[in-house]
Amino acid sequence: MIKLIATDLDGTLVEEGTPNLNPEVLDTIVKLKQKGILFAAASGRQYASMYRLFEPVADHMIFIAENGGYVVCRGRQIECRSMKREILEKLVSFMREQTDCFLLVNTPRRAYTETRDPDFVESLRRGYKLELEETEDVLALEEPIVKAAIYCRQDQDPVEVARQAGELFRGELNVMAAGAHWVDFVGTDTDKGKALESIQRLMHITKEETMAFGDNNNDIGMMLCAGESYAVANAREEVKKAARHLTDRNVDDGVLKILKRLL
């Protein structure tokens, strides 16, 4: 019997970088809880962005934000895994050297960017609904950094950028492609899978009682922690190989169709 469901957002439950959530998902979350099934949204997005998306049912679910760096339930922090300062300094230096990329760092409260591109900043605020501030120097921030990311333009493959960066930061950071344009950087003790394992231990739920959905490489760790794992039809091939099952594309409500079978 399934007791815990975890699903990625961008590219899996919603269209990449949009707030376009099928309202039926909200009703389904409540009905799942009534049947004793917990629902967790797992994303590279910040908590504030995720909360806005699910606000009507926020007290009925768990948020795995920042690719597992920040976990919240009913407004209460469950986990917060921040980067080590010396590694963060090395990472920001690397990010600043990348051409045709935008830099972003996330704290538990908000995101910060050194970018002065107004279109990029507006797209983050409008599409991802980020709490975002512009700053001259992200290294001057005193808040803990739970995730850093670079946004790759159309001519760059985030999987290839992640591969190269992963070699550079081997043993220091967990580097992953996330979404159609993003490369995310978190501590080596951080990913969606580790966050999901923490929830399983806390709630005394087994792998076999867990279901997970994803589309991109940063979802694989989470899917390996679930006895029932689904890749949406638009997922990367690596994710399809890691999943036990396939479902329809995100734009065709592939996740919702499987959730409704549990009701």
N, C-alpha and C positions, 0 to 999 in steps of 0.2 A: 504493500500500500504506500502510495506517495504521500509524504508529510511535508516536504519542502520543495519549492520551485524557485529556481534562479534563472533570470533571463537578462541577456544583454539588451541594450536599447538601440543605439544607432546601427542601422543596417539589419537589425533583427526584429525588434518590436515596432520601431518607427523608422521613417526615412532619415537618412543621414543628415544630421545637423538641423533637424526641425522639431517643433513642438507638436507635431501632428499625431496625437495618440487617439486611436479609436475609442470613443467613450464607453463602448461595451467592455473594454478591458477593465475599467474601474469597477463596473458592476460585477464582473467575474472575480476580481480580487476579493471582494466582500463575500461572495458566495463560496469561494474556496476556503476562506477563513472559517465560515460557518460549518464547513465540513471537516475542520481541523487541519487544513493544509495552509502552511505559511507561504507567503509570496515575497520574494526578494528581487529587487531591480539591481542589476550589476552593470556598472558603466565606468568609462573613463571620465565621464562628466563629473562636475563638482556636485556636492550635496544640494546646494541651493537651487541649481538648475533642475536636478531630479525631483526635488520637493515640489517645485512649481508644476511639474508635469503630472504628479500624482496627488496634488494637495487634497482633493476631496476624500481620498482614502489613505492618506499618509500615516494615520494611526493604526492602520490594519496591515502594515507591511514593514519590511526591512530594506534599508538602503545600503548597498555596497558601492560607495563612490570612489573616485580617483583610482580606478583599477585595483581596488582592494586596500588602498591606503587609508580610507576613512569609512567606518561602518557605523550606522546610526539606526536606532529603533525607538520610535515614539519620542523623538527629539533628544534621546540620550545617546551619548557617544559610547560605542561598544569597543572600537579599536581606532587608534590613530598611529600610523607608522610613518615617521618622518625620515628624511635623508640626512646622512652625516654631512657636516659642514664642509669638510675638505673635499669630499666627493662632489658636492653641489658646486663648489667653486670650479672644479675641473670641468664639470658638465656644462655650466653656463659659458665658460670660455669656448668650449666646442660648439655650442649652439649659436653663439655670436658669429662664428666663422662660417656657418652654413649660408650659402647663397640661395636666394629664392625660397627662403623658409622664414616663418614667423615663430618667435619664441613666446612661450607661456609657462608660468609657474603657478602652482596652486597651493594655497594654504587651506586649512579646514573651513575658513570663512569666505574666501573669495579667491579669484584669479588675478594675476598681474602680468602685464606685458610691457616690454620696452619698445614695441612696434609703434610707429606713428602713422601707419596706413589706416586712414579713417574707414575705408570700405571693409577691411578685415575686422577691425574693432566692432563696427556696427553689425557685421554678420554674426559675430559671437554673441553679442547682446540680443539680437533679434531672433536668430535661429536656435542657438543653444540656451538662450535665456540665462547667460552667465552673469554673476556678480563680478564685474571686471573693472580693474583700475589700471591706468597707464602710469608708468614710473620710469625714471631715468636709469635706475640700477636695481635689479631684482635682488642682488646680493646685499643690498642695504636693508632688506626686510628683516625684522626681528621675529616674525612669526615662523613656526615650523613649516617646512615645505614638504608636502606629502606626495607631490607629483610634479614633474616637469614635462613639457611636450614641445614638439616643433610641428608646425603645419606645413606640409609640402605642397607646392604648386602642382598644376596638372601634369607637367612634364617629368615629374619625379615619382618613382614607385616607393611608397613608404615601406614596403617589405624589404626592398634592397637597402634603403637608408637604415632601417632597423638592423639589418644583418651587419652592415659595416660598423655602425655604432656599437652593436653588441660585442663585436670583436675588440673594439677599443676599450670598452668598459667591462670586459669579462671579469667576473668575480666581484665587481663593485656595484653594478646596477642591473636590474632586470629591464631589458629593452624590448619593446614589442610594437608591431604595427597595430594601429587601433583606428578602425574606420577607413574611409577612402583616402584620407589625406594626412592622418596623424601618426606620429611616432611618439610613444609614451615612455617615460623613464621613471622608474620607482626603485626603491631599495630592493636588495636581493631577497629580503624576507617578505616581499609584497607581491601579490597578484590576486586575481579574482578567486583562483582556486584555494589559496591559503586563507582568504577571508571566508570563503564558503565552508572550509574545514573548521574554522573557529566557530561559526554559527552551528554547524552540526554537533560539535562537542558541547556547546552551551545548551543546545536544545535537546541533546540526547537523540539525535537523528542519524541514521546510518546512510552510507553511500547508496545502498539499495533502495532507500526510502526517499531519494532525492532525484529531481528532474532538472535538467539545465538546457538552455537554448543559446545559440551563438552564431556568429557569421564570420568573425575575424580571428586572427592569431592570438589576440589577447584574451579570447574566450576559451582556448583549449584547456588551460589549467583548470578552469571551473568545470568544464565538461567531463574531464577525467575524474572528477570527484562525484559524479552523478551516475547512478546505475542506469538511468534512462536519459540519454543525451540526444538532442536534436540539432541538426544544422539546417538553417533555412536554405531554400533552393538557390538563393543568390550568394551563398557563403563562398569563401575561398576554398579551393580544393583541399588544402591541408586540414581545414576544419571539417569538411565532409568526411575525410578519412578518419578523423578522431571521433566522430559522432557515431552512435549506434543506429540512429534513424535520420531520415530526411523529412522535412515538411515544406509547405509552400513558401513562396517568397514573402519577405516582410510586407511588401505593398499589397499582398493578397491575404494578409492576416494569418500567416502560417502558424505563428505561436498561439494566437487566440483560438484557432481551430482545435489544437491539441488540448489547450486548457479546458475548453468546453466539454471535452470528452470525460473529464474528471468530475464533472458536476452531477 
